[in-house]
Amino acid sequence: MVKLGDEDMKIGVLALQGAFIEHIHILQALGIETVEVRLPKDLDSIDAIIIPGGESTTIGKLALMYNLINPLRHFSADKPVWGTCAGMVLMAKEIGRDQTLLGVMDIVVERNAFGRQVDSFETNLYVNVLKDWKSRPFPCVFIRSPRLVKTRGKAKEIARLEDGTAVAAREGKLLVTSFHPELTEDIRFHQYFMSLV
């Protein structure tokens, strides 16, 4: 794997539930120091955080239980945050139902928009914010994934499926993806996130 070369960068991964260890393995392979974030004090030493896929209601309840909701909101005000799958749901301001959200990104998201676990799928997308995007499509893994219904304000779509469904967006230093880049061998989305730090 390619190393980014910034040994001073320290990235947290919210480690309450879900696919956090897969993100940690990719970051470590990139030479990035990682922190498993479970308590508010864990946010003090990191430059950015990834909120992984998993079960958004469970992650939200655990974040509430460990008093992480407001600290994560404050953190996201000026530091990079990337939400994948369930993380995208948690970062949205609106999801059409009542559950604990961070609500830090001006997007509307529909949970489980692509169906159940058995409806999981993989597809290749040309994402123009990634390195070598014209010659190398990004392999996207969708597992009970949300979809991006609408972006508002400064939030902008950065990836769509062939049918036009929006599946990734960025708003300043905030990034969301419907899919799971951590479940592939392709490190370019993690590199893109590092460029926001």
ROMI-14460 format. One record per residue (C-alpha): x, y, z. Coordinates in nm, 4 decimals, always signed. Layout:
<sites>
       east      north         up
          X          Y          Z
...
</sites>
This chain:
<sites>
       east      north         up
    +0.0000    +0.0000    +0.0000
    +0.1039    +0.3620    -0.0572
    +0.2006    +0.5617    +0.2490
    +0.0957    +0.9252    +0.2824
    +0.4125    +1.0144    +0.4692
    +0.2529    +1.2340    +0.7375
    +0.3546    +1.0547    +1.0553
    +0.2173    +1.3354    +1.2740
    -0.1413    +1.2875    +1.1624
    -0.3640    +1.1082    +1.4130
    -0.7051    +0.9852    +1.3009
    -0.9792    +0.8569    +1.5288
    -1.2348    +0.5929    +1.4391
    -1.5577    +0.5827    +1.6399
    -1.5338    +0.2345    +1.7922
    -1.8730    +0.1808    +1.9523
    -2.0159    -0.0661    +1.6995
    -1.9807    -0.1606    +1.3343
    -1.6922    -0.1856    +1.0860
    -1.4396    +0.0290    +1.2757
    -1.1497    -0.2186    +1.2766
    -1.1450    -0.2321    +0.8943
    -1.0937    +0.1468    +0.8790
    -0.8166    +0.1197    +1.1390
    -0.6350    -0.1459    +0.9354
    -0.6376    +0.0737    +0.6219
    -0.5200    +0.3815    +0.8130
    -0.2393    +0.1861    +0.9765
    -0.1336    +0.0461    +0.6375
    -0.1135    +0.4094    +0.5223
    +0.1230    +0.4848    +0.8109
    -0.1361    +0.6891    +1.0016
    -0.1550    +0.6714    +1.3802
    -0.5071    +0.5724    +1.4883
    -0.7193    +0.6085    +1.8001
    -1.0271    +0.4036    +1.8859
    -1.2772    +0.6662    +2.0025
    -1.5155    +0.5517    +2.2758
    -1.5183    +0.8457    +2.5194
    -1.5178    +1.2267    +2.4824
    -1.1541    +1.2483    +2.6038
    -1.0473    +1.0354    +2.3056
    -1.1339    +1.3291    +2.0763
    -0.8717    +1.5550    +2.2375
    -0.5679    +1.4102    +2.0622
    -0.7007    +1.3471    +1.7097
    -0.7022    +1.5533    +1.3900
    -1.0061    +1.3883    +1.2262
    -1.2545    +1.1072    +1.2850
    -1.4278    +0.8360    +1.0840
    -1.7763    +0.7226    +1.1842
    -1.8046    +0.3694    +1.0442
    -2.0843    +0.1629    +0.9018
    -2.2888    -0.0526    +1.1347
    -2.6331    +0.0054    +1.2856
    -2.7054    +0.3784    +1.3067
    -2.9633    +0.3529    +1.5869
    -2.7254    +0.1436    +1.7993
    -2.4279    +0.3740    +1.7366
    -2.6479    +0.6753    +1.8177
    -2.7736    +0.5211    +2.1444
    -2.4221    +0.4240    +2.2520
    -2.2858    +0.7685    +2.1625
    -2.5625    +0.9195    +2.3785
    -2.4844    +0.6776    +2.6632
    -2.1138    +0.7668    +2.6556
    -2.1845    +1.1432    +2.6319
    -2.0278    +1.1672    +2.2854
    -2.3039    +1.3444    +2.0906
    -2.2238    +1.7053    +2.1810
    -1.8444    +1.6534    +2.1815
    -1.8697    +1.5023    +1.8313
    -2.0825    +1.7976    +1.7162
    -1.8218    +2.0431    +1.8503
    -1.5414    +1.8393    +1.6929
    -1.7106    +1.8437    +1.3515
    -1.7451    +2.2222    +1.3598
    -1.3797    +2.2641    +1.2575
    -1.2234    +1.9199    +1.2057
    -1.2749    +1.6604    +0.9314
    -1.5380    +1.3910    +0.9849
    -1.6168    +1.1061    +0.7452
    -1.9299    +0.8968    +0.7845
    -1.9597    +0.5693    +0.5930
    -2.3016    +0.4011    +0.5603
    -2.4464    +0.4271    +0.9154
    -2.2048    +0.7148    +0.9722
    -2.3704    +0.8979    +0.6824
    -2.7078    +0.8559    +0.8549
    -2.5717    +0.9891    +1.1856
    -2.4176    +1.2953    +1.0218
    -2.7352    +1.3941    +0.8338
    -2.9617    +1.6739    +0.9531
    -3.2703    +1.4895    +0.8311
    -3.3539    +1.1201    +0.7854
    -3.7358    +1.1197    +0.7916
    -3.7644    +0.9439    +1.1276
    -3.6903    +1.0036    +1.4939
    -3.3522    +0.8786    +1.6164
    -3.0372    +1.0220    +1.7730
    -2.8319    +1.2068    +1.5105
    -2.5285    +1.4308    +1.5123
    -2.7054    +1.6426    +1.2495
    -2.3854    +1.8165    +1.1385
    -2.4206    +1.7964    +0.7600
    -2.6913    +1.9666    +0.5552
    -2.8157    +1.6528    +0.3819
    -3.1340    +1.4469    +0.3736
    -3.0730    +1.0725    +0.3916
    -3.3001    +0.7695    +0.3543
    -3.1961    +0.4732    +0.5709
    -3.1704    +0.1212    +0.4224
    -3.2667    +0.2645    +0.0832
    -3.1288    -0.0294    -0.1145
    -3.3099    -0.3029    +0.0756
    -3.2088    -0.5726    +0.3206
    -2.8803    -0.7597    +0.3725
    -2.9668    -1.0008    +0.0889
    -2.9927    -0.7035    -0.1480
    -2.6281    -0.6060    -0.0899
    -2.4321    -0.5356    -0.4063
    -2.1034    -0.4089    -0.5460
    -2.0550    -0.1659    -0.8329
    -1.7747    +0.0414    -0.9828
    -1.8069    +0.4207    -0.9819
    -1.5992    +0.6915    -1.1472
    -1.5547    +0.9461    -0.8662
    -1.3779    +1.2560    -0.9923
    -1.2381    +1.3629    -0.6527
    -1.0216    +1.0499    -0.6429
    -0.6748    +1.0020    -0.7894
    -0.6689    +0.8333    -1.1345
    -1.0497    +0.8365    -1.1394
    -1.0827    +0.8317    -1.5193
    -0.8795    +0.5128    -1.5555
    -0.9667    +0.3443    -1.2255
    -1.3281    +0.3263    -1.1107
    -1.3783    +0.2871    -0.7357
    -1.5227    -0.0471    -0.6173
    -1.8234    +0.0385    -0.4003
    -1.9736    -0.2127    -0.1554
    -2.3353    -0.1452    -0.0554
    -2.4734    -0.3318    +0.2494
    -2.8139    -0.2129    +0.3772
    -2.6940    +0.1272    +0.2656
    -2.8621    +0.4664    +0.2896
    -2.9005    +0.6964    -0.0065
    -2.8514    +1.0676    -0.0344
    -3.1961    +1.2147    -0.1001
    -3.0915    +1.5798    -0.1079
    -2.7966    +1.8092    -0.0463
    -2.8602    +2.1613    +0.0805
    -2.6551    +2.4714    +0.1462
    -2.2827    +2.4056    +0.1001
    -2.3171    +2.0262    +0.0800
    -2.2358    +1.8930    -0.2691
    -2.2753    +1.5487    -0.4245
    -1.9511    +1.3835    -0.5325
    -2.0720    +1.0404    -0.6504
    -2.3815    +0.8928    -0.8147
    -2.4877    +0.5486    -0.9301
    -2.5631    +0.4990    -1.3003
    -2.9362    +0.5446    -1.2268
    -2.8636    +0.8906    -1.0813
    -2.8910    +0.7968    -0.7124
    -2.6532    +1.0139    -0.5079
    -2.4255    +0.8071    -0.2818
    -2.1531    +1.0449    -0.1574
    -2.1236    +1.4118    -0.0630
    -1.8893    +1.6657    +0.0881
    -1.9521    +1.9846    +0.2863
    -1.6254    +2.1582    +0.3711
    -1.4298    +1.9104    +0.5846
    -1.7289    +1.6790    +0.6231
    -1.7546    +1.3723    +0.3985
    -2.0181    +1.0989    +0.3673
    -2.0410    +0.7818    +0.1604
    -2.3367    +0.5407    +0.1373
    -2.0963    +0.2570    +0.0662
    -1.8102    +0.0889    +0.2539
    -1.4651    +0.1857    +0.1155
    -1.3072    +0.0036    +0.4112
    -1.4299    -0.3316    +0.2749
    -1.2234    -0.3009    -0.0433
    -0.8526    -0.3090    -0.1260
    -0.8752    +0.0421    -0.2748
    -0.7286    +0.3083    -0.0416
    -0.8140    +0.6153    -0.2488
    -1.1170    +0.7290    -0.0460
    -0.9084    +0.7129    +0.2717
    -0.6371    +0.9129    +0.0952
    -0.8994    +1.1665    -0.0145
    -1.0197    +1.2006    +0.3439
    -0.6595    +1.2488    +0.4609
    -0.6302    +1.5379    +0.2154
    -0.9080    +1.7178    +0.4071
    -0.7111    +1.7039    +0.7330
</sites>
